[in-house]
Amino acid sequence: MISSSSLKISKAAIGESRENMNGLIQIYTGDGKGKTSAAFGLIMRAVGRGLRCVVIQFLKGTTSGEVTIARNLGICNIFQFGTKDFLTPEYPQERIIKRTREGLEFAKKVLSSGDFELVVLDEILTAYALGIIGEEDLISIVDAKAKRTELVMTGLKAPESIIERAQLITEMKKIKHYFDKGIKARKGFEF
């Protein structure tokens, strides 16, 4: 039988206190589904532990299920720097490029402020993969990060310079996807 005293977790078991921790860099990348959902799962965990979080979404201007629930529960601020057209045939359009540049400047301010323990830059690596932003832009984002701020970047592809700086990288790999059979994005499952 397990006693309740054996279930207590010591401070040593969970690591150093938040005040003394350096924020790490995490990357969720790849051509598979689930990068944004994984980042929002981490936000739920962080908010559950009293951490302040913010999400800055690039290329997205529509409301997904994750955004809706996070806003309805008031768990974090979410800022979108995209349009309703995520990936269109004429992509990248001038307005997408302009919004992405605005998002980059905003992200630098948020990251350098030290006001948040967790900052998620959703689809920033997709903006890089599509050539909308450059490697130097990503490096400047990482360099702007306050010491205690945890940074999560999601998207299709990260350059080697960012991979080298990250402490955690998870690749979502597509094995099979129903999009390839013509099934469109479904409310509650893709957005």
Secondary structure, DSSP 8 states (H G I E B T S, - for coil): ---GGGG---HHHH-S-GGG----EEEEESSSS-HHHHHHHHHHHHHHTT--EEEEEES--S--HHHHHHHHHT-SEEEEES-S-SS-TT-S-HHHHHHHHHHHHHHHHHHHH---SEEEEETHHHHHHTTSS-HHHHHHHHHH--TT-EEEEEES---HHHHHH-SEEEE---S--GGGGT----TTTT-
